[in-house]
Amino acid sequence: MKKESYIQKAEEALLHTYNRYPLVLDHGEGVYLYDTDGNEYLDFAAGIAVQALGYHHEEYTKALKEQADKLLHTSNLYYNVPIMNAAERLKKASGMDRVFFTNSGTEAVEGAIKAAKKYAYTRDGHAGHEVIAMNQSFHGRSIGALSVTGNQHYQQPFEPLMPGVKFAEFNQLESVASLVNEKTCAIIFETVQGEGGIYPADMEFIKGVRELCDQHDILLILDEIQCGMGRTGEMFAWQHYGVKPDIMTSAKALGCGVPVGAFLMTEKVAEKSLQPGDHGTTYGGNPFVGAAVDKVLEIMERDQLVRHVKEITPYLEQRLDELVEKYDFLKARRGMGLMQGVVSEKPVGQIAAKAIEKGLLIITAGSDVLRLVPPLIIEKNHVDEMLQKLDSVLAEL
Ligand SMILES: *Cc1c(COP(=O)(O)O)cnc(C)c1O
């Protein structure tokens, strides 16, 4: 079938919640994707920071096939082996104590909020607690996660949202401190803001918020859905800062394409928060996603992908800095590891669209940032190819 027919078919049946690029993807191999016409694309988007291992990773897909043949789903009324292996690995990688698996990032955020509320409820003997979140943040589209997403445009049509959320300025400690009161049960932010425009947390900010939380028995929730799983050069981005959250969320690269998320907490939080009957999920943590997470973590550890990210990052940063230097309308580069943003005064949506025509997938963040979140397995030659393609797009603007 022709591309246009596929697109027409999709637009007739799918709810139009995305303005998609006119690209029908068919299969992938390593860092490359191929469309239904056989065209090749170098992928620096990774399905929005999901495909950390790239595409068609044979060992990974073999593990999925084997599990599919064995057992897909059983519900959480019984135990299964793949998910206990996955949980054990995730605990070890994060230093957290307890894991709850979800089906998406937004559900991980929902669970994190519920855990924090229940903790404060158990401690105080009453409900009615508040959460502090950040402007320009992104935590998901379900009502709870949307309630802590600091974006008026996303929120407004769906109000009233969850009450008791206050918004502070990211990386401004005073702005957070001034919102704390005796009702505050949690402070939530992304260790590196993703959708908002690739802003890493400052060292003083994250340390200051941690202290504030310790002083008032407030729980620090770090959203690692996009920046976690090795992307920044540590397994989880907060591990750069010498602080530890009370609750953290993960998703995106956690399953490398299999839909799975998780929220994790320390034992201290677990003891006083969600108990039998407080939270649940039918699919969450089924044997199939368990096999996926277990294998992803096994491969990342064995192949030392975090170390690889650390090694390749300076090269990517240097090459991007050269590009920013070359074009006046490029204003800055910022980011951590393989989560990089380039600020552009020329329309970023147009740049991303033109890049597709040159065989390069990149995405955008905020209103003026080009976002690069490639598979973690990229090598220098992929960086070079990306730069050559992006440069040719920019030169034509
Ligand atoms: C993508 C994302 C989410 C939402 O995850 P979904 O799987 O799309 O529900 C939440 N927080 C952050 C930081 C994200 O990047």
Ligand as a Chemical Component Dictionary entry (heavy atoms), coordinates in Angstrom:
data_LIG
# 
_chem_comp.id                   LIG 
_chem_comp.type                 NON-POLYMER 
_chem_comp.pdbx_formal_charge   0 
_chem_comp.three_letter_code    LIG 
# 
loop_
_chem_comp_atom.comp_id 
_chem_comp_atom.atom_id 
_chem_comp_atom.alt_atom_id 
_chem_comp_atom.type_symbol 
_chem_comp_atom.charge 
_chem_comp_atom.model_Cartn_x 
_chem_comp_atom.model_Cartn_y 
_chem_comp_atom.model_Cartn_z 
_chem_comp_atom.pdbx_ordinal 
LIG C1 C1 C 0 6.666 10.664 29.215 1  
LIG C2 C2 C 0 6.658 11.184 30.600 2  
LIG C3 C3 C 0 5.608 10.893 31.489 3  
LIG C4 C4 C 0 4.375 10.129 31.066 4  
LIG O1 O1 O 0 4.647 8.833  30.678 5  
LIG P1 P1 P 0 3.572 8.039  29.758 6  
LIG O2 O2 O 0 4.185 6.674  29.629 7  
LIG O3 O3 O 0 3.473 8.770  28.466 8  
LIG O4 O4 O 0 2.295 8.004  30.495 9  
LIG C5 C5 C 0 5.715 11.346 32.778 10 
LIG N1 N1 N 0 6.796 12.042 33.203 11 
LIG C6 C6 C 0 7.816 12.328 32.382 12 
LIG C7 C7 C 0 8.985 13.090 32.900 13 
LIG C8 C8 C 0 7.779 11.930 31.052 14 
LIG O5 O5 O 0 8.782 12.253 30.219 15 
# 
loop_
_chem_comp_bond.comp_id 
_chem_comp_bond.atom_id_1 
_chem_comp_bond.atom_id_2 
_chem_comp_bond.value_order 
_chem_comp_bond.pdbx_ordinal 
LIG C1 C2 SING 1  
LIG C2 C3 SING 2  
LIG C2 C8 DOUB 3  
LIG C3 C4 SING 4  
LIG C3 C5 DOUB 5  
LIG C4 O1 SING 6  
LIG O1 P1 SING 7  
LIG P1 O2 DOUB 8  
LIG P1 O3 SING 9  
LIG P1 O4 SING 10 
LIG C5 N1 SING 11 
LIG N1 C6 DOUB 12 
LIG C6 C7 SING 13 
LIG C6 C8 SING 14 
LIG C8 O5 SING 15 
# 
